[in-house]
Amino acid sequence: MMNDELCVVHPRAAGLDIHKGHITATVRLSEAPAGPPGCETRMFSALASGLAALVA
């Protein structure tokens, strides 16, 4: 049986979607147990300058 609400297992999680020309990074933060998690997504170039920005 599926529930519409997801249980937060890890309060902080990140994921990368890697392509030939760009990388998309998403970070999900759930600081408060009752509040909704915040989510931020950014796209970076796969060139050296974009990789340096991703690391920073």
N, CA, C and O atoms as a Maestro MAE file, in Angstrom:
{
 s_m_m2io_version
 :::
 2.0.0
}

f_m_ct {
 s_m_title
 :::
 protein
 m_atom[224] {
  # First column is atom index #
  i_m_mmod_type
  r_m_x_coord
  r_m_y_coord
  r_m_z_coord
  i_m_residue_number
  s_m_chain_name
  s_m_pdb_residue_name
  s_m_pdb_atom_name
  i_m_atomic_number
  :::
  1 25 0.840 -1.181 0.000 1 A "MET " " N  " 7
  2 3 0.000 0.000 0.000 1 A "MET " " CA " 6
  3 2 0.880 1.237 0.000 1 A "MET " " C  " 6
  4 15 1.769 1.368 0.841 1 A "MET " " O  " 8
  5 25 0.640 2.139 -0.933 2 A "MET " " N  " 7
  6 3 1.441 3.349 -1.061 2 A "MET " " CA " 6
  7 2 0.850 4.467 -0.215 2 A "MET " " C  " 6
  8 15 -0.366 4.599 -0.081 2 A "MET " " O  " 8
  9 25 1.745 5.267 0.351 3 A "ASN " " N  " 7
  10 3 1.362 6.436 1.117 3 A "ASN " " CA " 6
  11 2 1.818 7.663 0.353 3 A "ASN " " C  " 6
  12 15 2.895 7.647 -0.243 3 A "ASN " " O  " 8
  13 25 1.023 8.732 0.353 4 A "ASP " " N  " 7
  14 3 1.383 9.943 -0.382 4 A "ASP " " CA " 6
  15 2 2.547 10.686 0.258 4 A "ASP " " C  " 6
  16 15 3.210 11.470 -0.420 4 A "ASP " " O  " 8
  17 25 2.815 10.469 1.529 5 A "GLU " " N  " 7
  18 3 3.897 11.149 2.213 5 A "GLU " " CA " 6
  19 2 5.105 10.220 2.290 5 A "GLU " " C  " 6
  20 15 4.976 9.029 2.573 5 A "GLU " " O  " 8
  21 25 6.274 10.788 2.033 6 A "LEU " " N  " 7
  22 3 7.500 10.001 2.106 6 A "LEU " " CA " 6
  23 2 8.142 10.193 3.468 6 A "LEU " " C  " 6
  24 15 8.162 11.304 3.998 6 A "LEU " " O  " 8
  25 25 8.648 9.152 4.016 7 A "CYS " " N  " 7
  26 3 9.345 9.199 5.298 7 A "CYS " " CA " 6
  27 2 10.785 9.657 5.042 7 A "CYS " " C  " 6
  28 15 11.447 9.131 4.148 7 A "CYS " " O  " 8
  29 25 11.273 10.627 5.816 8 A "VAL " " N  " 7
  30 3 12.638 11.121 5.672 8 A "VAL " " CA " 6
  31 2 13.574 10.142 6.377 8 A "VAL " " C  " 6
  32 15 13.530 9.996 7.598 8 A "VAL " " O  " 8
  33 25 14.410 9.482 5.602 9 A "VAL " " N  " 7
  34 3 15.367 8.537 6.159 9 A "VAL " " CA " 6
  35 2 16.669 9.256 6.499 9 A "VAL " " C  " 6
  36 15 17.244 9.037 7.565 9 A "VAL " " O  " 8
  37 25 17.128 10.106 5.598 10 A "HIS " " N  " 7
  38 3 18.333 10.901 5.809 10 A "HIS " " CA " 6
  39 2 17.946 12.373 5.708 10 A "HIS " " C  " 6
  40 15 17.358 12.781 4.706 10 A "HIS " " O  " 8
  41 25 18.263 13.182 6.725 11 A "PRO " " N  " 7
  42 3 17.866 14.588 6.680 11 A "PRO " " CA " 6
  43 2 18.578 15.398 5.596 11 A "PRO " " C  " 6
  44 15 18.084 16.449 5.187 11 A "PRO " " O  " 8
  45 25 19.718 14.926 5.133 12 A "ARG " " N  " 7
  46 3 20.456 15.607 4.067 12 A "ARG " " CA " 6
  47 2 20.816 14.585 2.999 12 A "ARG " " C  " 6
  48 15 21.381 13.533 3.296 12 A "ARG " " O  " 8
  49 25 20.482 14.905 1.750 13 A "ALA " " N  " 7
  50 3 20.790 14.001 0.648 13 A "ALA " " CA " 6
  51 2 21.131 14.818 -0.596 13 A "ALA " " C  " 6
  52 15 20.648 15.939 -0.762 13 A "ALA " " O  " 8
  53 25 21.967 14.249 -1.470 14 A "ALA " " N  " 7
  54 3 22.356 14.922 -2.707 14 A "ALA " " CA " 6
  55 2 22.403 13.902 -3.836 14 A "ALA " " C  " 6
  56 15 22.637 12.713 -3.619 14 A "ALA " " O  " 8
  57 25 22.173 14.401 -5.043 15 A "GLY " " N  " 7
  58 3 22.243 13.537 -6.213 15 A "GLY " " CA " 6
  59 2 22.817 14.292 -7.396 15 A "GLY " " C  " 6
  60 15 22.643 15.505 -7.511 15 A "GLY " " O  " 8
  61 25 23.502 13.576 -8.276 16 A "LEU " " N  " 7
  62 3 24.081 14.154 -9.484 16 A "LEU " " CA " 6
  63 2 23.532 13.423 -10.697 16 A "LEU " " C  " 6
  64 15 23.441 12.195 -10.708 16 A "LEU " " O  " 8
  65 25 23.169 14.186 -11.718 17 A "ASP " " N  " 7
  66 3 22.756 13.634 -13.013 17 A "ASP " " CA " 6
  67 2 23.819 14.090 -14.006 17 A "ASP " " C  " 6
  68 15 23.875 15.268 -14.358 17 A "ASP " " O  " 8
  69 25 24.657 13.170 -14.457 18 A "ILE " " N  " 7
  70 3 25.839 13.510 -15.247 18 A "ILE " " CA " 6
  71 2 25.582 13.215 -16.721 18 A "ILE " " C  " 6
  72 15 25.188 12.110 -17.093 18 A "ILE " " O  " 8
  73 25 25.815 14.234 -17.550 19 A "HIS " " N  " 7
  74 3 25.682 14.126 -18.994 19 A "HIS " " CA " 6
  75 2 26.999 14.541 -19.631 19 A "HIS " " C  " 6
  76 15 27.923 14.965 -18.935 19 A "HIS " " O  " 8
  77 25 27.087 14.422 -20.922 20 A "LYS " " N  " 7
  78 3 28.323 14.767 -21.620 20 A "LYS " " CA " 6
  79 2 28.634 16.263 -21.503 20 A "LYS " " C  " 6
  80 15 29.795 16.634 -21.336 20 A "LYS " " O  " 8
  81 25 27.623 17.119 -21.589 21 A "GLY " " N  " 7
  82 3 27.859 18.559 -21.612 21 A "GLY " " CA " 6
  83 2 27.549 19.296 -20.325 21 A "GLY " " C  " 6
  84 15 27.979 20.435 -20.145 21 A "GLY " " O  " 8
  85 25 26.798 18.654 -19.415 22 A "HIS " " N  " 7
  86 3 26.440 19.341 -18.172 22 A "HIS " " CA " 6
  87 2 26.181 18.345 -17.042 22 A "HIS " " C  " 6
  88 15 25.972 17.153 -17.266 22 A "HIS " " O  " 8
  89 25 26.201 18.876 -15.830 23 A "ILE " " N  " 7
  90 3 25.922 18.093 -14.628 23 A "ILE " " CA " 6
  91 2 24.837 18.820 -13.857 23 A "ILE " " C  " 6
  92 15 24.944 20.023 -13.621 23 A "ILE " " O  " 8
  93 25 23.801 18.111 -13.467 24 A "THR " " N  " 7
  94 3 22.735 18.685 -12.652 24 A "THR " " CA " 6
  95 2 22.882 18.130 -11.233 24 A "THR " " C  " 6
  96 15 22.924 16.916 -11.032 24 A "THR " " O  " 8
  97 25 22.958 19.032 -10.256 25 A "ALA " " N  " 7
  98 3 23.113 18.640 -8.857 25 A "ALA " " CA " 6
  99 2 21.878 19.074 -8.083 25 A "ALA " " C  " 6
  100 15 21.410 20.203 -8.231 25 A "ALA " " O  " 8
  101 25 21.350 18.177 -7.258 26 A "THR " " N  " 7
  102 3 20.199 18.484 -6.409 26 A "THR " " CA " 6
  103 2 20.546 18.130 -4.968 26 A "THR " " C  " 6
  104 15 21.077 17.056 -4.685 26 A "THR " " O  " 8
  105 25 20.233 19.057 -4.062 27 A "VAL " " N  " 7
  106 3 20.447 18.851 -2.626 27 A "VAL " " CA " 6
  107 2 19.094 18.968 -1.947 27 A "VAL " " C  " 6
  108 15 18.332 19.897 -2.216 27 A "VAL " " O  " 8
  109 25 18.801 18.021 -1.066 28 A "ARG " " N  " 7
  110 3 17.543 18.031 -0.315 28 A "ARG " " CA " 6
  111 2 17.875 18.085 1.169 28 A "ARG " " C  " 6
  112 15 18.600 17.235 1.686 28 A "ARG " " O  " 8
  113 25 17.333 19.099 1.852 29 A "LEU " " N  " 7
  114 3 17.593 19.296 3.276 29 A "LEU " " CA " 6
  115 2 16.287 19.257 4.041 29 A "LEU " " C  " 6
  116 15 15.312 19.902 3.654 29 A "LEU " " O  " 8
  117 25 16.267 18.509 5.114 30 A "SER " " N  " 7
  118 3 15.105 18.438 5.984 30 A "SER " " CA " 6
  119 2 15.583 18.721 7.399 30 A "SER " " C  " 6
  120 15 15.915 17.797 8.141 30 A "SER " " O  " 8
  121 25 15.620 19.992 7.776 31 A "GLU " " N  " 7
  122 3 16.130 20.384 9.083 31 A "GLU " " CA " 6
  123 2 15.116 20.114 10.189 31 A "GLU " " C  " 6
  124 15 15.467 19.574 11.238 31 A "GLU " " O  " 8
  125 25 13.873 20.485 9.962 32 A "ALA " " N  " 7
  126 3 12.836 20.304 10.979 32 A "ALA " " CA " 6
  127 2 12.069 19.020 10.695 32 A "ALA " " C  " 6
  128 15 11.690 18.780 9.548 32 A "ALA " " O  " 8
  129 25 11.826 18.181 11.715 33 A "PRO " " N  " 7
  130 3 11.104 16.930 11.471 33 A "PRO " " CA " 6
  131 2 9.682 17.128 10.951 33 A "PRO " " C  " 6
  132 15 9.184 16.302 10.187 33 A "PRO " " O  " 8
  133 25 9.029 18.208 11.355 34 A "ALA " " N  " 7
  134 3 7.637 18.412 10.947 34 A "ALA " " CA " 6
  135 2 7.513 19.228 9.665 34 A "ALA " " C  " 6
  136 15 6.492 19.151 8.982 34 A "ALA " " O  " 8
  137 25 8.534 20.004 9.333 35 A "GLY " " N  " 7
  138 3 8.443 20.881 8.173 35 A "GLY " " CA " 6
  139 2 8.757 20.159 6.875 35 A "GLY " " C  " 6
  140 15 9.344 19.076 6.881 35 A "GLY " " O  " 8
  141 25 8.363 20.765 5.760 36 A "PRO " " N  " 7
  142 3 8.669 20.161 4.463 36 A "PRO " " CA " 6
  143 2 10.153 20.308 4.141 36 A "PRO " " C  " 6
  144 15 10.765 21.302 4.533 36 A "PRO " " O  " 8
  145 25 10.741 19.354 3.444 37 A "PRO " " N  " 7
  146 3 12.162 19.460 3.105 37 A "PRO " " CA " 6
  147 2 12.384 20.521 2.034 37 A "PRO " " C  " 6
  148 15 11.553 20.715 1.147 37 A "PRO " " O  " 8
  149 25 13.524 21.206 2.135 38 A "GLY " " N  " 7
  150 3 13.911 22.161 1.117 38 A "GLY " " CA " 6
  151 2 14.692 21.447 0.032 38 A "GLY " " C  " 6
  152 15 15.395 20.474 0.306 38 A "GLY " " O  " 8
  153 25 14.575 21.920 -1.189 39 A "CYS " " N  " 7
  154 3 15.238 21.271 -2.316 39 A "CYS " " CA " 6
  155 2 15.831 22.349 -3.217 39 A "CYS " " C  " 6
  156 15 15.155 23.320 -3.557 39 A "CYS " " O  " 8
  157 25 17.094 22.176 -3.602 40 A "GLU " " N  " 7
  158 3 17.750 23.136 -4.486 40 A "GLU " " CA " 6
  159 2 18.430 22.374 -5.612 40 A "GLU " " C  " 6
  160 15 19.139 21.398 -5.368 40 A "GLU " " O  " 8
  161 25 18.215 22.818 -6.849 41 A "THR " " N  " 7
  162 3 18.800 22.192 -8.024 41 A "THR " " CA " 6
  163 2 19.581 23.230 -8.816 41 A "THR " " C  " 6
  164 15 19.094 24.332 -9.069 41 A "THR " " O  " 8
  165 25 20.799 22.864 -9.203 42 A "ARG " " N  " 7
  166 3 21.635 23.744 -10.030 42 A "ARG " " CA " 6
  167 2 22.263 22.929 -11.148 42 A "ARG " " C  " 6
  168 15 22.516 21.733 -11.003 42 A "ARG " " O  " 8
  169 25 22.513 23.609 -12.278 43 A "MET " " N  " 7
  170 3 23.139 22.964 -13.420 43 A "MET " " CA " 6
  171 2 24.530 23.556 -13.619 43 A "MET " " C  " 6
  172 15 24.714 24.770 -13.522 43 A "MET " " O  " 8
  173 25 25.517 22.688 -13.901 44 A "PHE " " N  " 7
  174 3 26.900 23.098 -14.089 44 A "PHE " " CA " 6
  175 2 27.414 22.564 -15.417 44 A "PHE " " C  " 6
  176 15 26.964 21.527 -15.905 44 A "PHE " " O  " 8
  177 25 28.357 23.288 -15.987 45 A "SER " " N  " 7
  178 3 29.006 22.842 -17.206 45 A "SER " " CA " 6
  179 2 29.898 21.644 -16.879 45 A "SER " " C  " 6
  180 15 30.391 21.523 -15.757 45 A "SER " " O  " 8
  181 25 30.104 20.764 -17.852 46 A "ALA " " N  " 7
  182 3 30.987 19.624 -17.656 46 A "ALA " " CA " 6
  183 2 32.447 19.988 -17.939 46 A "ALA " " C  " 6
  184 15 33.328 19.134 -17.834 46 A "ALA " " O  " 8
  185 25 32.705 21.243 -18.295 47 A "LEU " " N  " 7
  186 3 34.069 21.693 -18.508 47 A "LEU " " CA " 6
  187 2 34.718 21.989 -17.153 47 A "LEU " " C  " 6
  188 15 34.041 21.998 -16.124 47 A "LEU " " O  " 8
  189 25 36.015 22.228 -17.158 48 A "ALA " " N  " 7
  190 3 36.775 22.429 -15.918 48 A "ALA " " CA " 6
  191 2 36.201 23.560 -15.055 48 A "ALA " " C  " 6
  192 15 36.122 23.427 -13.833 48 A "ALA " " O  " 8
  193 25 35.807 24.653 -15.677 49 A "SER " " N  " 7
  194 3 35.267 25.781 -14.897 49 A "SER " " CA " 6
  195 2 33.955 25.399 -14.191 49 A "SER " " C  " 6
  196 15 33.723 25.803 -13.052 49 A "SER " " O  " 8
  197 25 33.119 24.637 -14.858 50 A "GLY " " N  " 7
  198 3 31.865 24.193 -14.256 50 A "GLY " " CA " 6
  199 2 32.097 23.197 -13.140 50 A "GLY " " C  " 6
  200 15 31.394 23.226 -12.130 50 A "GLY " " O  " 8
  201 25 33.075 22.314 -13.303 51 A "LEU " " N  " 7
  202 3 33.403 21.354 -12.253 51 A "LEU " " CA " 6
  203 2 33.952 22.051 -11.023 51 A "LEU " " C  " 6
  204 15 33.665 21.642 -9.898 51 A "LEU " " O  " 8
  205 25 34.751 23.113 -11.226 52 A "ALA " " N  " 7
  206 3 35.279 23.884 -10.101 52 A "ALA " " CA " 6
  207 2 34.132 24.574 -9.357 52 A "ALA " " C  " 6
  208 15 34.147 24.651 -8.129 52 A "ALA " " O  " 8
  209 25 33.149 25.070 -10.090 53 A "ALA " " N  " 7
  210 3 31.981 25.709 -9.457 53 A "ALA " " CA " 6
  211 2 31.160 24.690 -8.685 53 A "ALA " " C  " 6
  212 15 30.637 25.005 -7.616 53 A "ALA " " O  " 8
  213 25 31.037 23.484 -9.201 54 A "LEU " " N  " 7
  214 3 30.305 22.420 -8.502 54 A "LEU " " CA " 6
  215 2 31.000 22.075 -7.192 54 A "LEU " " C  " 6
  216 15 30.331 21.901 -6.174 54 A "LEU " " O  " 8
  217 25 32.298 21.973 -7.193 55 A "VAL " " N  " 7
  218 3 33.055 21.667 -5.986 55 A "VAL " " CA " 6
  219 2 32.909 22.784 -4.967 55 A "VAL " " C  " 6
  220 15 32.763 22.524 -3.773 55 A "VAL " " O  " 8
  221 25 32.948 24.021 -5.430 56 A "ALA " " N  " 7
  222 3 32.835 25.182 -4.519 56 A "ALA " " CA " 6
  223 2 31.445 25.235 -3.936 56 A "ALA " " C  " 6
  224 15 31.140 26.131 -3.149 56 A "ALA " " O  " 8
  :::
 }
 m_bond[223] {
  # First column is bond index #
  i_m_from
  i_m_to
  i_m_order
  :::
  1 1 2 1
  2 2 3 1
  3 3 4 2
  4 3 5 1
  5 5 6 1
  6 6 7 1
  7 7 8 2
  8 7 9 1
  9 9 10 1
  10 10 11 1
  11 11 12 2
  12 11 13 1
  13 13 14 1
  14 14 15 1
  15 15 16 2
  16 15 17 1
  17 17 18 1
  18 18 19 1
  19 19 20 2
  20 19 21 1
  21 21 22 1
  22 22 23 1
  23 23 24 2
  24 23 25 1
  25 25 26 1
  26 26 27 1
  27 27 28 2
  28 27 29 1
  29 29 30 1
  30 30 31 1
  31 31 32 2
  32 31 33 1
  33 33 34 1
  34 34 35 1
  35 35 36 2
  36 35 37 1
  37 37 38 1
  38 38 39 1
  39 39 40 2
  40 39 41 1
  41 41 42 1
  42 42 43 1
  43 43 44 2
  44 43 45 1
  45 45 46 1
  46 46 47 1
  47 47 48 2
  48 47 49 1
  49 49 50 1
  50 50 51 1
  51 51 52 2
  52 51 53 1
  53 53 54 1
  54 54 55 1
  55 55 56 2
  56 55 57 1
  57 57 58 1
  58 58 59 1
  59 59 60 2
  60 59 61 1
  61 61 62 1
  62 62 63 1
  63 63 64 2
  64 63 65 1
  65 65 66 1
  66 66 67 1
  67 67 68 2
  68 67 69 1
  69 69 70 1
  70 70 71 1
  71 71 72 2
  72 71 73 1
  73 73 74 1
  74 74 75 1
  75 75 76 2
  76 75 77 1
  77 77 78 1
  78 78 79 1
  79 79 80 2
  80 79 81 1
  81 81 82 1
  82 82 83 1
  83 83 84 2
  84 83 85 1
  85 85 86 1
  86 86 87 1
  87 87 88 2
  88 87 89 1
  89 89 90 1
  90 90 91 1
  91 91 92 2
  92 91 93 1
  93 93 94 1
  94 94 95 1
  95 95 96 2
  96 95 97 1
  97 97 98 1
  98 98 99 1
  99 99 100 2
  100 99 101 1
  101 101 102 1
  102 102 103 1
  103 103 104 2
  104 103 105 1
  105 105 106 1
  106 106 107 1
  107 107 108 2
  108 107 109 1
  109 109 110 1
  110 110 111 1
  111 111 112 2
  112 111 113 1
  113 113 114 1
  114 114 115 1
  115 115 116 2
  116 115 117 1
  117 117 118 1
  118 118 119 1
  119 119 120 2
  120 119 121 1
  121 121 122 1
  122 122 123 1
  123 123 124 2
  124 123 125 1
  125 125 126 1
  126 126 127 1
  127 127 128 2
  128 127 129 1
  129 129 130 1
  130 130 131 1
  131 131 132 2
  132 131 133 1
  133 133 134 1
  134 134 135 1
  135 135 136 2
  136 135 137 1
  137 137 138 1
  138 138 139 1
  139 139 140 2
  140 139 141 1
  141 141 142 1
  142 142 143 1
  143 143 144 2
  144 143 145 1
  145 145 146 1
  146 146 147 1
  147 147 148 2
  148 147 149 1
  149 149 150 1
  150 150 151 1
  151 151 152 2
  152 151 153 1
  153 153 154 1
  154 154 155 1
  155 155 156 2
  156 155 157 1
  157 157 158 1
  158 158 159 1
  159 159 160 2
  160 159 161 1
  161 161 162 1
  162 162 163 1
  163 163 164 2
  164 163 165 1
  165 165 166 1
  166 166 167 1
  167 167 168 2
  168 167 169 1
  169 169 170 1
  170 170 171 1
  171 171 172 2
  172 171 173 1
  173 173 174 1
  174 174 175 1
  175 175 176 2
  176 175 177 1
  177 177 178 1
  178 178 179 1
  179 179 180 2
  180 179 181 1
  181 181 182 1
  182 182 183 1
  183 183 184 2
  184 183 185 1
  185 185 186 1
  186 186 187 1
  187 187 188 2
  188 187 189 1
  189 189 190 1
  190 190 191 1
  191 191 192 2
  192 191 193 1
  193 193 194 1
  194 194 195 1
  195 195 196 2
  196 195 197 1
  197 197 198 1
  198 198 199 1
  199 199 200 2
  200 199 201 1
  201 201 202 1
  202 202 203 1
  203 203 204 2
  204 203 205 1
  205 205 206 1
  206 206 207 1
  207 207 208 2
  208 207 209 1
  209 209 210 1
  210 210 211 1
  211 211 212 2
  212 211 213 1
  213 213 214 1
  214 214 215 1
  215 215 216 2
  216 215 217 1
  217 217 218 1
  218 218 219 1
  219 219 220 2
  220 219 221 1
  221 221 222 1
  222 222 223 1
  223 223 224 2
  :::
 }
}
